[in-house]
């Protein structure tokens, strides 16, 4: 089954994998530590996901280039978004008045996506993984795997 990987870019990276049914399969946070280890990690990660059809990146800069080059080499389609873009689709204006506030509400909404998807519930949920989950939700909507956000989510 084709999959979509959402990435909240950084040396500490949030990752969320979605199936073509639009549901979250898994999510995690990974600390690469250095750009060199990130490059090796991206190669290994994408190599371990042969069903990957889409890569959705939040953010830009030099680190994005590492992901983009590896995805292009493997023929994986890509989308890029910004925090402002996906937050506008997922969070209410009052919930995104500040970055700190948006991260808190993103965590709450990510937990709802986890529950709706039937994914393993977290003991703790790092903000980078929570944001990757919501970037992925934005992505499955953008590529048409879901027509609308699930009605079970609060908005």
C-alpha positions in Angstrom: 0.0 0.0 0.0 1.5 3.4 -0.9 2.6 5.6 2.0 3.2 9.2 2.8 6.0 10.3 5.1 5.7 13.7 6.8 8.8 15.4 8.2 9.2 18.3 10.6 12.7 19.3 9.6 15.6 19.7 12.0 18.5 17.8 13.4 15.8 16.7 15.9 13.3 15.5 13.4 9.6 14.6 13.7 8.4 11.8 11.5 4.9 10.5 10.7 4.0 7.8 8.3 0.5 7.6 6.8 -1.2 5.0 4.7 -3.2 5.6 1.5 -6.4 5.4 3.7 -5.3 8.7 5.3 -4.6 7.1 8.7 -1.5 7.5 10.7 0.6 4.3 10.8 3.5 5.4 13.1 5.2 8.5 14.4 8.4 9.3 16.1 11.1 11.8 16.9 14.7 11.2 15.9 17.7 13.2 16.9 20.3 13.0 14.1 22.7 15.3 16.0 24.7 16.4 12.9 24.1 17.1 9.2 26.3 14.1 8.3 24.3 11.7 10.4 21.1 13.2 9.1 22.3 12.4 5.5 23.0 8.8 6.4 19.8 8.6 8.4 17.7 9.9 5.5 19.2 7.4 3.1 18.5 4.5 5.5 15.0 5.7 6.5 13.8 6.2 2.9 15.5 2.9 1.9 13.5 1.1 4.5 10.2 2.4 3.1 9.9 0.9 -0.3 6.1 1.7 -0.5 6.8 5.4 0.0 4.9 7.4 -2.6 5.0 10.9 -1.0 7.4 12.9 1.1 6.0 16.0 2.8 8.4 18.4 4.3 7.8 21.3 6.7 10.6 23.8 6.6 13.4 24.5 4.3 17.1 25.3 4.1 20.1 23.0 3.8 18.5 20.2 5.7 15.5 20.1 3.3 17.9 19.7 0.5 19.2 16.4 2.0 15.7 15.0 2.1 14.8 16.3 -1.4 17.9 14.9 -3.1 17.3 11.4 -1.6 13.6 11.5 -2.5 14.3 12.6 -6.0 16.9 9.8 -6.4 14.3 7.3 -5.4 11.5 8.8 -7.5 9.4 9.8 -4.5 7.0 12.7 -5.1 7.4 15.7 -2.7 5.4 18.5 -1.2 6.6 21.3 1.0 4.7 23.3 3.5 5.4 25.9 6.2 4.2 25.9 9.8 2.0 28.9 8.9 0.3 27.0 6.0 -0.5 23.7 7.8 -1.4 25.5 11.1 -4.0 27.6 9.2 -5.7 24.4 8.0 -5.5 22.6 11.4 -5.7 25.2 14.2 -8.1 28.0 15.0 -6.7 31.5 14.9 -6.7 31.8 18.7 -4.7 28.6 18.9 -1.9 29.9 16.7 -1.4 33.4 18.2 2.1 32.4 19.3 4.4 29.5 18.4 4.4 28.2 21.9 0.6 28.2 22.0 0.4 26.5 18.5 2.7 23.7 19.7 0.5 23.0 22.7 -2.7 22.8 20.6 -0.8 20.8 17.9 0.0 18.2 20.6 -3.7 18.0 21.6 -4.8 17.6 17.9 -2.1 15.1 17.2 -3.3 12.9 20.0 -6.8 13.0 18.4 -5.3 11.9 15.1 -3.5 9.1 16.8 -6.7 7.9 18.4 -8.7 8.3 15.2 -6.1 6.3 13.3 -5.8 3.5 15.9 -2.1 4.1 16.2 -0.1 3.3 19.3 -0.8 5.9 22.0 2.2 7.8 23.2 3.5 7.8 26.8 4.9 11.2 25.9 4.6 13.1 22.6 7.4 15.4 21.6 6.4 18.6 19.8 8.4 17.7 16.7 6.5 14.3 16.3 3.2 16.0 17.0 3.8 18.6 14.3 4.9 15.9 11.9 1.6 14.2 12.5 -0.3 17.3 11.6 2.0 18.0 8.6 1.1 14.5 7.5 -2.6 15.2 7.9 -2.2 18.3 5.8 -0.3 16.1 3.3 -2.9 13.4 2.9 -5.5 16.1 2.3 -3.3 17.8 -0.2 -2.6 14.7 -2.2 -6.3 13.6 -2.1 -6.0 10.6 0.1 -8.6 12.2 2.4 -11.3 14.5 1.0 -11.8 16.4 4.3 -10.4 16.2 7.9 -12.0 13.4 9.9 -15.2 14.5 11.5 -14.0 12.9 14.8 -11.3 15.6 15.1 -12.5 18.7 17.1 -12.6 21.0 14.1 
